[in-house]
Amino acid sequence: MLGKLIKYETKASMRMILPLYAILPVLALLTRLLVEINGDNVFLGIFRVVSGLAYGLSMGAIIVLPVILMIQRFYKSLLGDEGYLMHTLPLKTWKNIVSKLLVSLMWILGAGIVVVLSVLIVAGAEKIRDFFVGDFFGFVEDLKNNYGLNFWWMTVQCVIVGLLWGMSSILMVYASVSIGHLSSKHRFISSVGAYIGLNAAIQMISASVIAFGGFLFEDWLPELSVKGVWIFVISALLLYQLVFGTVFFVITNGILGKRLNLE
């Protein structure tokens, strides 16, 4: 059933976002081609400006749209008109949350990949080649020889932390919207207030943990090698995202499952 929910959610959202995914690389290629053309023609200059502006606006849209779509789909299908149908289906509340979480994460990751691809297109093959041949591989070798760190394994770890951060951030939005929906009036404002409140709570807890951790490990941390510090930091970040993500999931699941207040 979870697979069917993911399939349904993907189909419901793809019509809005896939065209923009296709437009950005095309505009990037057009911008690159116009830059490569030599000449001081006025019309060529105008085309360059228009193309660059369209590319910049599209990049901004592709970053913002998945976030707006994430909020809109969660609100509409679980707390709005579609909520009556979704909550009458014979399935657990957590499956609804997970399906929307995974699809939202997929679109956000897709946006990131498309943005990176478009930047590479605009940069051109020559600059990319110079970067990898010149600085990049030398940096990878320095990490390994001087600090005993494997760049590729570090990259995998950063990707895992990034995915957990993305999921935790999405769940924080879901929790905020769910909390705001408990209010009988001004639900949007209540949701924004809930998000600000949750964010403030996270900052306070994080500052307290860092201060306490610094006091607790002040004699131990300076003795660690660079590799040891990396392992400590990446492990702390993994735990951080897991804990807060779990808290936001529990809040959302609890409100939707037991204190649902549909419009």
Secondary structure, 3 states (H helix, E strand, C coil): CHHHHHHHHHHHHHHHHHHHHHHHHHHHHHHHHHHHCCCCCHHHHHHHHHHHHHHHHHHHHHHHHHHHHHHHHHHHHHHCCCHHHHCCCCCCHHHHHHHHHHHHHHHHHHHHHHHHHHHHHHHCHHHHHHHHHHHHHHHHHHHHHHHCCCHHHHHHHHHHHHHHHHHHHHHHHHHHHHHHCCCCCCHHHHHHHHHHHHHHHHHHHHHHHHHHHHHHCCCCHHHCCHHHHHHHHHHHHHHHHHHHHHHHHHHHHHHHHHCCCCC
